Each structure stands twice: as structure tokens, then as C-alpha cells.
Amino acid sequence: MRWLEKHLSEYPIAVPFQWADLEGLGVTEAEARDRVWFVVGGRRFGGHRAVSALLRRQSHIGWRFLGHLLVAPGFSLIAAGGYALVARYRYKLPGGTPACKMPRR
């Protein structure tokens, strides 16, 4: 997440789900544990769709293109799988911390 924060022109305030008003956001605790959420203008995007929505809000055309590609028919399934893989091992990625590791259910 720190890498994105440094490289994107528009980056939202990130709040750990344990501190967020999940009810106010319309997200259950199970959904929050399962994936990242991007909530803007009353709309909710989860997982790879959250990443897509964030990228589509950027000023640079390359980021916006990538954001649209992530939810394009055919590519969306690949993006969802890639997101699941990154989410599962995020604590091992550069910039990850032990706090990123979620207990297995």
C-alpha cells in the first residue's frame, strides 16, 4: 500500500477495518476481513474492483487504463485471482508487516 500511496496522484485515507465504521460503510466484518474496500460517493468496491476504482480516479491515463482493464470481461477473472493471491501473501511482500497477516479461518 505504501508503494501505491507514493505513486498515485489521488490516494484515499486508508483505515484498518478493525477501526472503521463498517456498519456505516455498509460492509460486514467478514467482507472486511476477506478483501480491501474502496468506498466513495456511496458506492462500494471490494477486492480487485476496489483497486480498479482507485486506479480509474487517477490523473495519469496509464493508471486509468489499467483500472478499466482490471474489470474488463475476460481479464476480470484473472485480476480477481491475482488479487486473491496478493491478499493472501501481502505480509510477505515488500513493505508488508506482521500486522498484514490475517489469521486463517
C-alpha positions, 0 to 999 in steps of 0.5 A: 500500500505504501508503494501505491500511496507514493505513486498515485496522484489521488490516494484515499485515507486508508483505515484498518477495518478493525477501526472503521465504521463498517456498519456505516460503510455498509460492509460486514466484518467478514467482507472486511476481513476477506478483501480491501474496500474502496468506498466513495460517493456511496458506492462500494468496491471490494477486492480487485474492483476496489483497486480498479476504482482507485486506479480509474480516479487517477490523473495519469491515463496509464493508471486509468487504463489499467483500472478499466482493464482490471474489470474488463470481461475476460481479464476480470477473472484473472485480476480477481485471482491475482488479487486473491493471491496478493491478499493472501501473501501481502505480509510477505511482500515488500513493505508488508508487516506482521500486522498484514497477516490475517489469521486463517479461518 
